[in-house]
Amino acid sequence: MSTGVIVLIVLAAIVVLGFMYVIGVFNRLVALRNRYQNGFAQIEVQLKRRHDLIPNLVETVKGYMAHERETLEAVIQARNQAVGGLEQASGNPGDPEAMKKLGGAESALAGAMGRLLALSEAYPDLKASQNMQQLTEELTSTENKVSFSRQAFNDAVTEYNTYKQGFPPVIFAGMFGHGQDAGLLEFDSEAIAEPPKVEF
């Protein structure tokens, strides 16, 4: 075998290995994006569940706290904003602006719910209500699931961003449609620093 043929074989092998590496980078980017999108789908399920529980909670509370109309309306308004934020974020999970808006809306909802639940402490009949106890138990369970889902989503987003920012994937990420970093879903730390009591 001549030297020229050996050089051509080596060059062909290098090109094939380089091509296979680029395919590997593309596949890894797609897999990581799908992972964080699936993580968001899990958050979406839990947030929808929470949003569905809130009108039932407000209806239960309304009979006992009729004169707290302003608080009840604030909860409903915050819930509606959170539903809108979730719908927008669902269209493009990981979009930094959508994640920021969703995080803000969910933080506002948590604050409104905290005020409602704090006010409900002053109503012993409400605290003793079987329906109220069941709703608050479901709400607590859902809040825990939201927290775990959000952590899994943020972990997946961090892994995706870290991989695509590394070298050499950073060279190919933009070419493959992965130019923008995915956004974390963060809730206002002040709003969740002291989670509302939902034990009755």
C-alpha positions, 0 to 999 in steps of 0.5 A, spaced: 500 500 500 502 506 498 503 512 502 498 516 499 493 511 500 494 510 507 494 518 508 487 518 504 484 512 509 487 516 515 483 522 512 477 518 511 477 515 518 478 522 521 472 525 517 468 519 519 469 520 526 468 527 526 462 526 523 460 521 528 462 526 533 457 531 530 452 527 530 453 525 537 453 532 539 446 533 536 443 527 539 445 529 546 442 536 545 436 533 543 436 528 548 437 534 554 432 538 551 427 533 551 429 531 558 427 538 560 421 539 556 418 532 559 420 535 566 416 541 565 410 537 563 411 534 570 410 541 573 405 543 568 400 537 571 402 539 578 400 546 577 394 545 573 392 540 579 393 546 584 389 551 579 383 546 579 383 545 587 383 553 588 376 554 586 374 549 590 378 551 596 375 559 595 368 556 594 369 552 601 372 558 604 366 563 602 361 561 606 365 562 612 368 568 610 363 572 606 366 579 609 373 577 606 371 578 599 377 582 597 382 576 599 378 571 596 378 576 589 385 576 590 386 569 590 382 568 584 385 573 580 392 571 582 390 564 580 387 566 573 394 570 572 398 563 574 393 559 569 395 564 563 403 564 565 402 556 565 399 557 558 404 561 555 410 557 558 407 551 556 408 553 548 415 554 549 418 550 556 425 553 557 424 560 554 427 564 559 422 570 559 416 565 559 419 562 565 420 568 569 413 570 568 410 564 570 415 564 576 412 571 578 405 569 577 406 562 581 409 567 587 403 571 587 399 566 587 402 563 593 402 569 597 395 570 596 394 563 598 398 564 604 394 570 606 387 566 605 389 560 609 392 565 615 385 568 615 382 562 615 385 560 622 380 565 625 374 561 623 374 555 628 368 552 624 372 552 617 378 549 620 373 543 623 370 542 616 371 536 613 371 539 606 376 544 608 381 539 611 381 534 605 382 540 600 388 543 604 391 536 605 390 535 597 393 542 596 399 540 601 400 534 597 400 538 590 405 543 593 410 538 595 409 535 588 410 542 584 417 543 588 419 536 586 417 537 579 420 544 579 427 541 582 427 536 577 426 541 571 431 546 573 436 540 574 435 538 567 435 545 564 442 546 568 445 540 565 442 542 558 445 549 558 452 546 561 453 541 556 451 546 550 455 551 553 461 547 553 467 546 548 466 543 543 458 543 543 458 550 543 461 550 536 455 546 534 449 548 538 447 554 534 447 551 528 443 545 530 437 550 533 440 550 540 442 557 541 438 560 546 439 557 553 433 554 557 431 558 563 430 556 570 423 556 573 424 560 580 419 562 585 420 568 589 424 566 595 421 571 599 414 568 597 416 561 599 421 563 605 415 561 610 410 556 606 403 557 608 400 553 613 395 548 611 394 544 616 387 544 620 
